Amino acid sequence: MPTNALIRTAVVATAVALSLAACSSGEPEAGSGTSPATGGGDDSLQQVLDSGTLTVGTEGTYRPFSFHEGGSGDLTGFDVEVARAVGEEMGVEVEFEETQWDAIFAGLEAGRFDVIANQVSITPEREESYTFSTPYTVSTGVIVVPEGETGITSFEDLAGKRTAQSLTSNWHTLAEESGATIEAVEGWAQAAALVQQGRVDATINDKLTFLDAQQEGGAEGLAIAVETEESSQSAFALPKGADALKERIDEALATLTEDGTLAEISEKYFGEDVTR
């Protein structure tokens, strides 16, 4: 398979993996929940406005997107703050229903919450079963190397190099197909340590993972050498046919983009704007 095609596959699939990282589950199956459009029109927005509350499904265990500070503090995170900002712009309260990933889509279909905010990546398969808002997170794949490394400027340069990769990651496939020798690791922390120690030349991962590590002090002496052209996008997931609510959320996101709120939230968690 050509390198560009591999990159595209890895970026899209790994965005899904990023949102599954806390629970390592497979793609959820669509249930038989009733669409908002069934039997008399789409009242998805009116229900939220009438109740005065936007109910949001999220894990609460997926740092830095949805988590409890210190393990027992208030719910916070990038997705949580974005959802709260959207609710404020819509003029409604936001309530969170913390749900394990394995049950989160079933909860949406059962009407337990109005939307999911949990770094849900947009994929063709999911679009068949759910409605998505405008994306509020955009990410790419990156090659991470020691600072000052100049010998890797493309994925082709990984040929003959050693990279640290999780064997179950799509980035492992990309590294292997790029000609790299793989050092197996369990996750980002181990991969970063091997690059920092000079035991491998590089690691391929999602850019959001690297930026989060930078913010938390786990990427000292490391730098991004190469970034994929293709990107993955994450958004609010809504029941299929909840177009009225989607449009109002999109309006809120557009306002929050224009006034800089989304960029401010993004920079707080990632050190740069990853919302577009």
N, C-alpha and C positions, 0 to 999 in steps of 0.2 A: 504493500500500500504506500503511495507517495507520502512524503513527510508532511505536507500541508494537510492532507486528509487525516493523517494520524493526529495532528495537532488539533484539528477541528473536533474530532471525535473525543479526544482527551479533555479538551476544555469544557465541552458540553457535559460529558459524563462526570467529570470531576467536580463540577459545580453541584451536581446532584450529590456526589459523595461528600462534599463539604457540608451540605445541609443534613446529611445522614451521619456525620462523624460521631456524634454523641451516642448513637444507638445502633449503627451498622445494620440497618434493616433494608429490605428490598423495596422496589417500587410498589406503592400501594395500589390495590385494585379499586376501581370505581364501584361503589355500591349501588343500591337501588333507591337512593334518596330522591325525594321529589324536587324537581327543578323549580326555581322561583317563578318560571314562566308557565308552569303547568296549571291548567284549569283557570284562566282568567287574568293573565297579564303578569308583568313583573312588578311586584310590590317590595322588592328587596330594599330599596332606599327608604320607602315610606315606613316600613317596619322599624328601621333603625331610628328614623326621625321621630316616630310616634313613641318609641320607648325611651328615646333620649340617650341611648347607649349603643356603642359599637363594641360587640363582643369579639375578642381576638383569641384564637387558639395559638399557643406557643409552647415550646418545651420547658423553658425555665432552667435548663441544665446545659445549655449550649453556648459557652463563652466564645467570643465576646458579643454574641447576637442576642441571647436571651438567657439570663442567669441571675442568681442571687449573690450579691457581693458577700464574700466571706462564707458562702454556703448557706447562710440563714438570714441574710439581710433582705431588704426590699428587692423586688424584681426590677432588673435594669437590663441594659444592653442596647446595641445598635438598633435592632429590629423593634425592640420595645419602645425606644425613644421616637423612632420614626412613626410608629403606630399612634403614640400619644400625640405627636404633632399633627398627624392627619385628623385625629378625632377633635382636637382643639380647633383646627381650621374648619371642620364640618359643623362645629357647634354642639358636639355631643360628648358625653363621657366615654371613656374607654375602660372596659373591664377585660381582664385576661383570664383565660381558662388554660391552666397548665396541663398539658397532655403529652404522654409519651409519643414519640414519632410513629410507632407502629399503629397507633389508634387515631392519629390526628386527622387524617383525611376522612375516616369513618365518622368522626365527630363533626366535621364540616357538613357531610352529607346528611347527618341526622339532625342538623339544625342546632347543635350545641353552641356554635359560635358562627359569626357572620363571615369572618375571613380568617385565614392563617397568615401569621407573620413569623416566619422561621427560616429565612433564607431558602425559600422554595424556588428552585430554578425552573425556568420555563423550558419545557421540552415538547416536541410534537405529540408524544404520547399523553402527556398531562393535559395539553390543550384540547384533546379529544373529550376529556372528562370534566375539566374545570375552566372557569373564566379567570383571566389574569389581569391585574392592574398594569399600569405603566411600570416598567422596571424601576426599582430604587437602588439596586446594586448591580454594578458591572465589574466583572473580574476577568483576568487572563491567566494563562499559565506562564511561569517564569523559570529561568535557570538561575539558581543562586550559587555564587562562587565566593571565594575569599576576596576581600577588598583589594583592589590593585591588580587582580587577575585580568590579563589582556588576551589570553590565548583562546578564549571561548566567546565568539561573537554571533554564533548561529547554532541551531540544533545539529547541523552537520558537523560542527566542531567537536561534538561529543564522541565521535567515532574514535575508539581507542582509549577514551578517558574512563575513569571510574566515577560512578554516581551512586549515591545512597538513596534507595527507594524502598517503600513498602511494597511487598510482593503482591498485595491485593489492590494496589492503586493503579488507576489508568495511566498515571505518570510513569509507572514502571514499564508499561508497554511502550510508551513513547521513547523512553530512554533506551530501551533494548533495541527498538527499531532504528534509532539514531546511531546505533553501533557502539553504545557504551557497555562497559562491564559493570554489572550490578552488584552492589554491596547491600544485602538485605537488612532492613531496619523495621522497627515497629511503628514509627511515626516521625513527625517533624522534629521533635526534640533530639532524637538519636541521629537523624540525618544532619541536622545543623551542627551537632557536636563533631561528627566525623569530618565535615567540611572545615570547621574551625580548627581542628587538630591536624589538618593536612593529610588525613588518611584516605580521603577521596577528593576528586577534583571539583565535584558539583553535586547538586540535587535539584530535581525538577519538582515544583509544587505549585499550588494555587497562590496567586499574588496576595489575596486577603490573608492567607496563613502567614506569609512573610511579614506583611505590614503589621499584623497583630503581634507577632513575635518581636518586631522592632519596638513597638509601644511598650511591651512588657520586659524589654531588656534581654530577650532570648535570641537576638540576631547580631550580637556584637562581632565586628570584624567581617561581616558578610555583606554582599551587595547583589543586586539584580544585574545579570549580564545580558540576558535576552528575554524578551517578552513576546508572546504570541500575538499575531495580528487578529486572530479570532477571539471573541470574548463570550462569556456566558452571562446571563442576566437572571436576576432574582426579583420576585414581585409578590404582592399580596395574592393569595389564591382564594377565589370565591366559588360558590356553587355554580355549576354550569347554568347560564342564562340570567345570572344576577347582573344584568347589564346596567341598570339604573344606578345601583350602588357602585359598580365599577367606575362609571362615568364621574360620579361625585368624588370618589377617591382620587381618580386621575386629575380632576380639577384641583383638589387639595395638594396633591404632589407637585403639580405645575406651579402653584403659588409658592410652595415651600422651596422649590428649586429657584424660582425667581428672586425670592427675598433672602436667599442664602442659608435658610434654616437647615436644609438637608446637608449642605456642605459643612456647616458648623458641627452637626452631629457626627458626620463622617470623619472629620479631622480629629474630633475628640477620641474616637476609637481606633482610627487607622493612620492618622498623621497626614492624610491627604483626602481629596474628594474622590470617593469610589462610587458615587451615585449616578454618574453619566460618563 
